[in-house]
Amino acid sequence: MNGTKPAVRPARPQFSSGPCAKRPGWSLENLSAACLGRSHRSRLGKARLREAIDRTRALLKVPDDYRIGIVPASDTGAVELAMWSMLGARPVDMFAWESFGAGWVTDAVKQLGLEAHIYDAPYGEISNLSAIDRAHDVVFTWNGTTSGVRVPDANWISAKRKGIVICDATSAVFAQPLDWPKLDVVTYSWQKVLGGEGAHGMLILSPRAVKRLETYTPPRPLPKLFRLTKGGKLNESIFEGATINTPSMLCVEDYLDTLKWAESIGGLETLHARADANVAMITAWVEKTPWVDFLCADPALRSNTSVCLKLVDADIIALDEASQRSFVKKMAALLEAEEAAYDIGGYRDAPPGLRIWCGATVEASDIEALGPWLDWSFEAAKASL
Ligand SMILES: Cc1ncc(COP(=O)(O)O)c(C=O)c1O
């Protein structure tokens, strides 16, 4: 390295892990058919919401007997809605290996006061999944966005389980194959792998989850935003597009736009392949770069969306944690000023490092162009130490 800036910049420097890059070719003009200034309960509004549900089912290959609903408050809203409405019937196994999973543990223990069995693990590693008890309910995050560690599969979940399994899949869905029969509640938001907008959550329920809702009354008040049943029966209309409260029809249109894009490029397999190709590009760069390594040592557990990297240069790891964080901030600021990469600093609760989104809306050519810029920013930040 001689401090020279690389010749090629990523065409789209958006590498944030949420909201994530819009799809290639995205334009506000593509949303001109949005049902604006009309009731979301009008025939037109409901049809758009219903279309979002139907296209989701087709693209994700969600089983026919699973319900799909659009709920408030993004992925957090969907997870908490499920936890508040369903948990307490059995003890719950909480698997958490980074900050979002840890947030669900806080919910279970401090807010809901559940009998919770907590299986955690340090950043870069995964919980002891074999500790699962088939008589318990389960909450876990399929892809830990802040550590870049994902479950390899759902084989550790029994098909004969008695409890229900709640899976926060927000940074996994559309990028990694989900094993639907093993999952009773799956949640995500639109702002991740498909580069949609925040604020709306997707809640997908298995027949077993519906049964729990219809047979169990949780010992706690439920706000209207969390109520999925009416007179002891599932409120089916929510899963046909009659949302609990008012959604943004502009965000709905944006989600539809990105679903159609996903269909047009070949569907789910292509989305998975794009994320895999992006992470392969990063891997090639990491392998030839001495100052950086994956936070997740095991390739089988490594995310293909939220790729988390640690700095392993001897001079940097000799610094205290606060100085390492400042170093990463400096790199990120240099890259932002050059419009080469935005938002690539690791999550605030994670060990100091970089996080680069590799989901399907990111182009492999941009990941390829990013490597030399990361090298440049590392050298430049080091020169200013
Ligand atoms: C695994 C995981 N869970 C939950 C959230 C919170 O999502 P939202 O802001 O959509 O509620 C995120 C956001 O990054 C996440 O990565």
The ligand as an SDF file (V2000), in Angstrom:
LIG
                    3D

 16 16  0  0  0  0  0  0  0  0999 V2000
  -31.8840   -9.9710   14.2740 C   0  0  0  0  0  0  0  0  0  0  0  0
  -32.6140   -8.6720   14.4200 C   0  0  0  0  0  0  0  0  0  0  0  0
  -33.7030   -8.6340   15.1810 N   0  0  0  0  0  0  0  0  0  0  0  0
  -34.4030   -7.4870   15.3220 C   0  0  0  0  0  0  0  0  0  0  0  0
  -34.0030   -6.3270   14.7230 C   0  0  0  0  0  0  0  0  0  0  0  0
  -34.8050   -5.0890   14.9040 C   0  0  0  0  0  0  0  0  0  0  0  0
  -35.4490   -4.8540   13.7180 O   0  0  0  0  0  0  0  0  0  0  0  0
  -36.4760   -3.6580   13.4920 P   0  0  0  0  0  0  0  0  0  0  0  0
  -35.6710   -2.4070   13.6550 O   0  0  0  0  0  0  0  0  0  0  0  0
  -36.9430   -3.9190   12.1140 O   0  0  0  0  0  0  0  0  0  0  0  0
  -37.5330   -3.7900   14.5250 O   0  0  0  0  0  0  0  0  0  0  0  0
  -32.8710   -6.3190   13.9100 C   0  0  0  0  0  0  0  0  0  0  0  0
  -32.4100   -5.0840   13.2560 C   0  0  0  0  0  0  0  0  0  0  0  0
  -31.3170   -4.9820   12.7550 O   0  0  0  0  0  0  0  0  0  0  0  0
  -32.1620   -7.5280   13.7680 C   0  0  0  0  0  0  0  0  0  0  0  0
  -31.0810   -7.5610   12.9920 O   0  0  0  0  0  0  0  0  0  0  0  0
  1  2  1  0
  2  3  1  0
  2 15  2  0
  3  4  2  0
  4  5  1  0
  5  6  1  0
  5 12  2  0
  6  7  1  0
  7  8  1  0
  8  9  2  0
  8 10  1  0
  8 11  1  0
 12 13  1  0
 12 15  1  0
 13 14  2  0
 15 16  1  0
M  END
$$$$
